[in-house]
Amino acid sequence: MISNYIKIVLRAIQQNKLSYFLNLFGLSIGIASFLFIFYYVNFELGYDKFNDQQDRIYRVGLDQFKNNELIFESAENYPAVGPALQESFPEVVDFTRLYNAGAKNNVVFYRPEEEGKQGYKVRRFLYADSSFFRIFSFPLLKGDPKTCLSQSKSAVISQSFAEKVFKGEDPMGQSIVMADDDFNQEICKITGVFEDVPADSHLKFDVLASYSSLMTRGRNAVERYDQSWDEKDMYTYVLLKDGTDPHALEAKFPQFMDQHNPELLMMNQEKKIFLQPLSSIHLDSHLADEAEQNGQKQNVLTLVLVGGLILLVAMVNFLNYTVAKSMTRAKDFGLRKTMGAVKKDLYLQFIFEALFHNILAIAFAAGIVVVCLPFFKDLTQLEINSFSEFFLNRSFLYAVGGTLAAGLVFGGLAPALILNNYDLIEVVKGRIMNFGKGLFLRRGLAPPPDRGFNRPDRHVFAGDQPDQLPDQLRSGDRYR
């Protein structure tokens, strides 16, 4: 049966090569566009979800009010907020603070033996509490995640930064100097190497230095970087106890802030802190002092609509072609019915043909993706290092599965349903092509009514003469 279906498909293609491949190419372009859009949308929606505890991690944001008017919203917070939250609320299991030194200063790293030579300017540089790797899931290739940031003047670096600075040498235990334009100079010991931060992380860094290193910066360093409720310089993340209601916890924050900032009431000012789910930061948060420029959820939702419409138009266009060509084969289908074929046979043939056409279209679409991938990378600034990274991505496989499913519906079930709804007498006599004023799609995507196929009073036998047929058939009134 399968071999017979293949012969039928190839014969139909042979009869209409040019129109078939033009329509197939149009379908392939639609599928390729959908694959690109789906990949990008899935990337945007998947931000920070690689973290194992992402549903329990929240960033603590800050609102400042004066005379009951909001004057400032910030992604950064005060150094003392994290420790105070853990101490005051049992729902807060752990916290970590990040000081975005690379964005606030010009920072250069170099090896001690290369002093005086040009160093490596690094913007993606953070100071982090020792709890950082307990909260976030950034894999360490070397070093112990529990202790690598516990000592002052220790640092962990990315794999690519290690290769650039140490050029194949083992960086573990070696020293690197950090110098910035505030005249800070710190010699840090390399205690770990982590995998390069994935592109779908709102935190991006090449160097993490221990937060305790900041406490060595002069007499007021501890107050400035650990105890202050005035200098908002830190990103603060908390890990909540499993099952904690974040809204219920937030309801306790006003009293907590009043307790630690009693002087603000006298100045008619107020500071409020709030929780932001980690997975919603990239698309939903647009505060001051963000770690990077975040995306726009509205744009992503618009792309979802555009991608769906592109695929729908491509599928409907190919459905129109399939139905139009099927009409030229309608007499063949009608004769097969008179020979005993049942509706199931027609459905199976169309489903097989739809599967064949869509697999071929997806193959062509994959070729279009290969050609256009460099332009897609330049347009979206996504880090796609190889074709396999795109094609073996889970989002690509989902998109292909959805495309095949849509293709079977539009290219298989729909044409079969259309032809099965036509009257057997009309089909065999070739009158189906003159039915009404147009084909299925041109009549508003509404299938023709049941014309009595398989009704007991409409059986036709090979020996019937025209004068033996019902008056309506002889006169042709029913086709006007």
C-alpha positions as CSV (number, residue, x, y, z in Angstrom):
1,M,0.0,0.0,0.0
2,I,2.8,2.4,0.9
3,S,4.5,1.8,-2.4
4,N,1.3,2.5,-4.2
5,Y,0.9,5.8,-2.3
6,I,4.4,6.8,-3.3
7,K,3.7,6.1,-7.0
8,I,0.6,8.2,-6.8
9,V,2.4,11.1,-5.2
10,L,5.3,11.0,-7.7
11,R,3.0,10.8,-10.6
12,A,1.0,13.8,-9.4
13,I,4.3,15.8,-9.0
14,Q,5.5,14.7,-12.5
15,Q,2.3,16.1,-14.0
16,N,2.7,19.6,-12.4
17,K,6.4,20.1,-11.6
18,L,6.6,23.8,-11.9
19,S,3.5,24.7,-9.9
20,Y,4.2,22.0,-7.3
21,F,7.7,23.2,-6.5
22,L,6.7,26.9,-6.6
23,N,4.0,26.2,-4.0
24,L,6.3,23.9,-2.0
25,F,9.0,26.6,-2.0
26,G,6.4,29.1,-0.7
27,L,5.5,26.6,2.1
28,S,9.2,26.1,2.9
29,I,9.8,29.9,3.3
30,G,6.8,30.1,5.6
31,I,8.1,27.2,7.7
32,A,11.6,28.6,7.8
33,S,10.3,32.0,9.0
34,F,8.2,30.2,11.6
35,L,11.2,28.2,12.8
36,F,13.3,31.4,13.2
37,I,10.6,33.2,15.1
38,F,9.8,30.2,17.3
39,Y,13.4,29.8,18.2
40,Y,13.8,33.5,19.2
41,V,10.5,33.5,21.1
42,N,11.4,30.3,23.0
43,F,14.8,31.8,23.8
44,E,13.2,35.0,25.2
45,L,10.6,33.1,27.2
46,G,13.3,30.7,28.6
47,Y,15.4,33.3,30.3
48,D,17.0,32.1,33.6
49,K,15.0,28.9,33.6
50,F,18.2,26.8,33.5
51,N,18.5,27.5,37.3
52,D,17.4,24.4,39.2
53,Q,15.8,26.6,41.9
54,Q,14.4,29.3,39.6
55,D,10.9,29.0,41.0
56,R,12.2,29.9,44.5
57,I,14.7,32.6,43.6
58,Y,13.6,36.3,43.8
59,R,15.3,39.6,43.3
60,V,14.6,42.3,45.9
61,G,13.7,45.5,44.2
62,L,13.4,49.0,45.7
63,D,10.8,51.8,45.4
64,Q,11.4,55.2,46.8
65,F,8.5,57.6,47.6
66,K,8.4,61.2,48.7
67,N,5.2,62.9,49.7
68,N,3.4,59.7,48.7
69,E,4.7,60.0,45.1
70,L,7.0,57.4,43.5
71,I,10.2,59.0,42.6
72,F,12.5,56.1,41.9
73,E,12.4,52.4,41.1
74,S,15.6,50.4,41.2
75,A,16.8,46.9,40.6
76,E,19.6,47.5,43.2
77,N,19.2,47.6,46.9
78,Y,21.0,48.4,50.1
79,P,23.8,46.1,51.3
80,A,22.1,45.4,54.6
81,V,18.8,44.3,53.1
82,G,19.9,40.7,52.4
83,P,21.3,39.8,55.8
84,A,18.3,41.5,57.6
85,L,15.8,39.6,55.5
86,Q,17.3,36.3,56.3
87,E,17.5,37.2,60.0
88,S,13.9,38.5,60.2
89,F,12.0,36.0,58.1
90,P,12.2,32.3,58.4
91,E,10.8,32.1,54.8
92,V,14.1,33.4,53.5
93,V,16.5,30.4,53.4
94,D,19.5,32.1,51.9
95,F,20.6,35.3,50.1
96,T,23.4,36.6,47.9
97,R,24.5,40.1,47.0
98,L,26.1,41.2,43.8
99,Y,28.1,44.4,43.3
100,N,28.3,45.2,39.6
101,A,31.8,46.7,39.6
102,G,32.4,46.2,35.9
103,A,29.5,48.5,35.0
104,K,30.3,51.1,37.7
105,N,34.1,51.4,37.0
106,N,36.6,50.8,34.3
107,V,38.2,47.6,35.4
108,V,41.3,46.0,34.0
109,F,42.7,42.5,34.9
110,Y,46.3,41.4,34.3
111,R,48.7,38.8,35.6
112,P,51.3,40.1,38.1
113,E,54.2,39.2,35.9
114,E,52.7,41.2,33.1
115,E,52.4,44.5,35.1
116,G,53.0,47.4,32.8
117,K,51.6,45.6,29.8
118,Q,48.2,46.1,28.4
119,G,45.7,44.2,30.5
120,Y,42.2,42.9,29.8
121,K,39.3,45.3,30.3
122,V,36.3,43.5,31.7
123,R,32.8,45.0,32.0
124,R,31.2,41.7,33.1
125,F,32.7,41.6,36.5
126,L,30.8,41.1,39.8
127,Y,31.6,40.8,43.5
128,A,29.4,38.0,44.9
129,D,28.7,36.5,48.3
130,S,30.0,33.0,49.0
131,S,26.4,31.8,48.8
132,F,26.1,32.6,45.1
133,F,26.7,29.1,43.8
134,R,24.3,27.7,46.4
135,I,21.5,29.7,44.9
136,F,22.3,29.9,41.2
137,S,23.1,26.9,38.9
138,F,26.2,28.0,37.1
139,P,28.3,24.9,36.7
140,L,31.9,25.0,37.9
141,L,34.5,23.1,35.8
142,K,37.1,23.5,38.5
143,G,36.9,24.4,42.2
144,D,34.4,23.8,45.0
145,P,31.2,25.8,44.7
146,K,30.8,25.8,48.5
147,T,34.1,27.5,49.3
148,C,35.5,29.1,46.1
149,L,34.2,32.6,47.1
150,S,34.5,32.2,50.9
151,Q,37.9,33.7,51.2
152,S,38.8,37.4,50.7
153,K,40.7,38.2,47.5
154,S,39.5,35.0,45.8
155,A,38.0,34.9,42.3
156,V,36.4,32.5,39.8
157,I,36.6,33.1,36.1
158,S,34.8,31.8,33.0
159,Q,36.3,29.2,30.8
160,S,36.8,31.6,27.8
161,F,38.4,34.2,30.1
162,A,40.8,31.6,31.5
163,E,41.9,30.6,28.0
164,K,42.4,34.2,27.0
165,V,44.5,35.2,30.1
166,F,46.3,32.0,31.0
167,K,46.6,30.6,27.4
168,G,46.3,26.9,28.1
169,E,47.9,27.0,31.6
170,D,45.9,25.7,34.5
171,P,44.6,28.9,36.2
172,M,43.8,27.2,39.6
173,G,45.9,28.8,42.4
174,Q,47.4,31.4,40.1
175,S,47.0,35.1,40.8
176,I,45.4,37.9,38.8
177,V,45.4,41.6,39.5
178,M,42.2,43.8,39.4
179,A,42.7,47.5,39.0
180,D,40.0,50.2,38.5
181,D,39.7,53.9,38.0
182,D,38.9,54.4,41.7
183,F,42.6,53.4,42.4
184,N,41.6,50.1,43.8
185,Q,44.1,47.4,43.2
186,E,43.5,43.8,44.4
187,I,45.5,40.7,43.8
188,C,43.1,37.8,43.6
189,K,43.7,34.1,43.7
190,I,41.9,32.0,41.2
191,T,39.8,29.4,43.1
192,G,37.5,28.2,40.3
193,V,36.6,28.1,36.6
194,F,32.9,28.1,35.5
195,E,31.3,27.3,32.2
196,D,30.6,30.4,30.1
197,V,27.4,32.0,31.2
198,P,24.5,31.0,28.9
199,A,23.0,33.7,26.7
200,D,19.6,33.3,28.3
201,S,20.8,34.6,31.7
202,H,20.0,38.1,32.8
203,L,23.2,38.0,34.8
204,K,26.3,37.9,32.6
205,F,29.8,37.8,34.0
206,D,33.3,36.7,33.1
207,V,34.8,37.2,36.6
208,L,33.3,36.8,40.1
209,A,35.3,38.1,43.0
210,S,34.5,37.3,46.6
211,Y,32.2,39.9,48.2
212,S,34.3,39.8,51.4
213,S,37.1,41.5,49.3
214,L,35.2,44.7,49.5
215,M,35.5,44.8,53.3
216,T,39.2,45.6,52.9
217,R,38.6,48.9,51.2
218,G,39.4,51.4,54.0
219,R,38.0,52.1,57.4
220,N,34.4,52.5,56.4
221,A,34.3,49.5,54.1
222,V,32.2,47.2,56.3
223,E,29.6,49.9,56.9
224,R,29.6,50.9,53.2
225,Y,29.4,47.4,51.7
226,D,27.7,45.4,54.5
227,Q,25.7,47.5,56.9
228,S,24.4,50.5,54.9
229,W,20.8,51.4,54.5
230,D,21.7,54.5,52.4
231,E,23.9,53.4,49.6
232,K,21.9,51.3,47.1
233,D,24.6,49.5,45.0
234,M,23.8,45.8,45.3
235,Y,21.6,43.4,43.5
236,T,20.1,41.2,46.3
237,Y,18.6,37.8,45.6
238,V,16.9,35.6,48.1
239,L,16.1,31.9,48.1
240,L,12.7,31.3,49.7
241,K,11.6,28.2,51.6
242,D,9.8,25.7,49.4
243,G,6.0,26.5,49.4
244,T,6.4,30.1,50.6
245,D,3.8,32.5,49.3
246,P,5.8,35.5,48.1
247,H,2.8,37.9,48.3
248,A,2.3,37.0,51.9
249,L,5.9,37.6,52.6
250,E,5.8,41.0,50.8
251,A,2.9,42.0,53.0
252,K,5.4,42.0,55.9
253,F,8.0,44.2,54.2
254,P,6.5,47.7,55.1
255,Q,6.9,47.1,58.8
256,F,10.3,45.7,58.2
257,M,11.5,48.7,56.3
258,D,10.0,51.2,58.8
259,Q,11.9,49.4,61.6
260,H,15.2,49.8,59.8
261,N,14.5,53.3,58.4
262,P,12.6,55.2,61.2
263,E,14.0,58.6,60.2
264,L,12.2,58.5,56.8
265,L,8.8,59.1,58.4
266,M,10.0,62.5,59.8
267,M,11.0,63.5,56.2
268,N,7.8,62.3,54.7
269,Q,9.7,59.7,52.7
270,E,9.2,56.0,52.3
271,K,11.2,53.1,50.9
272,K,9.5,49.9,49.8
273,I,11.1,46.6,48.8
274,F,9.4,44.0,46.7
275,L,10.1,40.6,45.2
276,Q,10.6,39.8,41.6
277,P,10.5,36.2,40.4
278,L,13.8,35.3,38.7
279,S,12.1,34.0,35.5
280,S,10.1,37.2,35.0
281,I,13.0,39.7,35.3
282,H,14.0,39.7,31.6
283,L,10.6,40.5,30.1
284,D,8.7,42.1,32.9
285,S,11.3,44.2,34.8
286,H,12.3,47.7,33.4
287,L,13.7,49.3,36.5
288,A,16.7,51.6,36.8
289,D,20.1,50.0,37.3
290,E,19.2,46.7,35.5
291,A,22.1,44.3,35.0
292,E,21.4,44.5,31.2
293,Q,18.8,45.9,28.9
294,N,15.8,43.6,29.3
295,G,13.3,42.5,26.6
296,Q,9.8,43.6,26.0
297,K,7.0,41.0,26.6
298,Q,4.7,42.8,24.2
299,N,7.2,42.4,21.4
300,V,7.6,38.7,22.1
301,L,3.8,38.2,22.1
302,T,3.5,40.1,18.8
303,L,6.2,37.8,17.3
304,V,4.1,34.8,18.5
305,L,1.1,36.2,16.6
306,V,3.2,37.0,13.5
307,G,4.9,33.6,13.5
308,G,1.5,31.8,13.8
309,L,0.0,33.9,11.0
310,I,2.9,33.2,8.7
311,L,2.6,29.5,9.2
312,L,-1.1,29.6,8.8
313,V,-1.0,31.6,5.6
314,A,1.7,29.2,4.2
315,M,-0.4,26.2,5.2
316,V,-3.7,27.6,3.7
317,N,-1.9,28.6,0.5
318,F,-0.6,25.1,0.1
319,L,-4.1,23.7,1.0
320,N,-5.6,25.8,-1.8
321,Y,-3.1,24.3,-4.2
322,T,-3.7,20.8,-2.9
323,V,-7.4,21.1,-3.2
324,A,-7.2,22.6,-6.7
325,K,-5.0,19.8,-7.9
326,S,-7.2,17.2,-6.1
327,M,-10.1,18.5,-8.2
328,T,-8.3,17.3,-11.3
329,R,-8.0,13.9,-9.7
330,A,-11.6,13.9,-8.5
331,K,-12.9,11.5,-11.1
332,D,-10.1,9.0,-10.1
333,F,-11.3,9.2,-6.5
334,G,-15.0,8.8,-7.6
335,L,-14.1,5.7,-9.7
336,R,-12.2,4.3,-6.7
337,K,-15.4,4.7,-4.6
338,T,-17.5,2.9,-7.2
339,M,-15.0,0.0,-7.1
340,G,-15.5,-0.3,-3.4
341,A,-13.1,2.1,-1.8
342,V,-14.2,3.6,1.5
343,K,-13.7,7.0,3.0
344,K,-10.9,5.7,5.1
345,D,-8.8,4.8,2.1
346,L,-9.1,8.4,0.8
347,Y,-8.2,9.8,4.1
348,L,-5.1,7.6,4.4
349,Q,-3.9,8.5,0.9
350,F,-4.2,12.3,1.6
351,I,-2.6,11.9,5.0
352,F,0.4,10.1,3.4
353,E,0.7,12.7,0.7
354,A,0.5,15.5,3.3
355,L,3.2,13.8,5.3
356,F,5.4,13.4,2.2
357,H,4.9,17.1,1.2
358,N,5.5,18.5,4.6
359,I,8.7,16.4,5.2
360,L,10.0,17.7,1.9
361,A,9.0,21.3,2.8
362,I,10.7,21.0,6.2
363,A,13.9,19.7,4.5
364,F,13.8,22.7,2.1
365,A,13.1,25.0,5.1
366,A,16.2,23.5,6.9
367,G,18.3,24.5,3.9
368,I,16.9,28.0,4.0
369,V,17.7,28.1,7.7
370,V,21.3,27.1,7.0
371,V,21.7,29.8,4.4
372,C,20.0,32.5,6.5
373,L,21.4,31.6,10.0
374,P,24.3,34.1,9.9
375,F,21.9,36.9,9.1
376,F,19.6,35.7,11.9
377,K,22.4,35.8,14.4
378,D,23.4,39.3,13.3
379,L,19.8,40.5,13.6
380,T,19.0,39.0,17.0
381,Q,22.6,39.0,18.5
382,L,22.0,35.4,19.7
383,E,25.1,33.3,20.4
384,I,24.5,30.3,18.1
385,N,27.9,28.6,17.7
386,S,27.0,25.8,15.3
387,F,24.1,24.5,13.1
388,S,23.6,21.6,15.5
389,E,23.0,24.1,18.3
390,F,20.0,25.4,16.3
391,F,18.7,22.1,14.8
392,L,19.1,20.0,18.0
393,N,17.6,22.7,20.2
394,R,14.4,21.6,21.9
395,S,12.5,24.6,20.5
396,F,13.4,23.6,17.0
397,L,12.1,20.0,17.5
398,Y,8.9,21.4,19.0
399,A,8.4,23.7,16.0
400,V,9.0,20.9,13.6
401,G,6.5,18.7,15.4
402,G,3.9,21.5,15.4
403,T,4.5,22.2,11.7
404,L,4.0,18.5,10.8
405,A,0.8,18.4,12.8
406,A,-0.5,21.5,11.1
407,G,0.5,20.1,7.7
408,L,-1.4,16.9,8.3
409,V,-4.5,18.9,9.1
410,F,-4.3,21.4,6.3
411,G,-2.7,19.2,3.7
412,G,-4.3,15.9,4.5
413,L,-7.5,15.8,6.5
414,A,-9.0,19.0,5.0
415,P,-8.7,18.0,1.3
416,A,-9.9,14.5,2.1
417,L,-12.9,16.0,3.9
418,I,-13.7,18.3,1.0
419,L,-13.7,15.5,-1.6
420,N,-15.6,13.1,0.6
421,N,-18.4,15.7,0.8
422,Y,-19.0,15.8,-2.9
423,D,-21.6,13.7,-4.6
424,L,-20.4,10.5,-6.3
425,I,-22.5,11.2,-9.4
426,E,-21.1,14.7,-9.8
427,V,-17.5,13.3,-9.4
428,V,-17.9,10.5,-11.9
429,K,-19.5,12.7,-14.5
430,G,-16.8,15.4,-14.1
431,R,-19.3,18.0,-13.1
432,I,-17.5,18.8,-9.8
433,M,-15.3,21.3,-11.6
434,N,-18.4,23.4,-12.4
435,F,-19.9,23.4,-9.0
436,G,-20.9,26.9,-7.9
437,K,-18.7,29.8,-8.6
438,G,-15.4,28.5,-7.1
439,L,-13.5,26.0,-5.2
440,F,-13.6,25.4,-1.5
441,L,-11.3,28.2,-0.4
442,R,-12.9,30.7,-2.8
443,R,-16.3,29.9,-1.2
444,G,-15.1,31.1,2.2
445,L,-13.5,27.9,3.5
446,A,-16.9,26.3,3.9
447,P,-17.3,22.6,2.8
448,P,-20.1,21.9,0.3
449,P,-23.2,20.3,1.8
450,D,-23.7,16.6,1.7
451,R,-25.2,15.9,-1.8
452,G,-26.5,12.5,-0.8
453,F,-23.4,10.4,-1.0
454,N,-24.2,6.9,0.4
455,R,-28.0,7.8,0.7
456,P,-30.2,4.8,-0.1
457,D,-32.3,6.7,-2.7
458,R,-29.4,7.8,-4.7
459,H,-27.7,4.6,-5.9
460,V,-26.5,4.7,-9.5
461,F,-25.8,1.6,-11.6
462,A,-23.6,1.2,-14.6
463,G,-26.7,0.4,-16.8
464,D,-28.7,3.5,-15.9
465,Q,-29.6,5.8,-18.8
466,P,-30.0,9.6,-18.5
467,D,-33.8,9.3,-18.7
468,Q,-33.7,7.0,-15.7
469,L,-32.0,9.6,-13.5
470,P,-33.9,12.0,-11.3
471,D,-35.4,15.1,-13.1
472,Q,-33.0,17.4,-11.2
473,L,-29.9,15.6,-12.6
474,R,-31.2,15.5,-16.2
475,S,-32.1,19.2,-16.2
476,G,-28.9,20.3,-14.4
477,D,-31.0,22.6,-12.2
478,R,-29.1,21.6,-9.1
479,Y,-25.8,22.9,-10.5
480,R,-27.1,26.4,-11.3
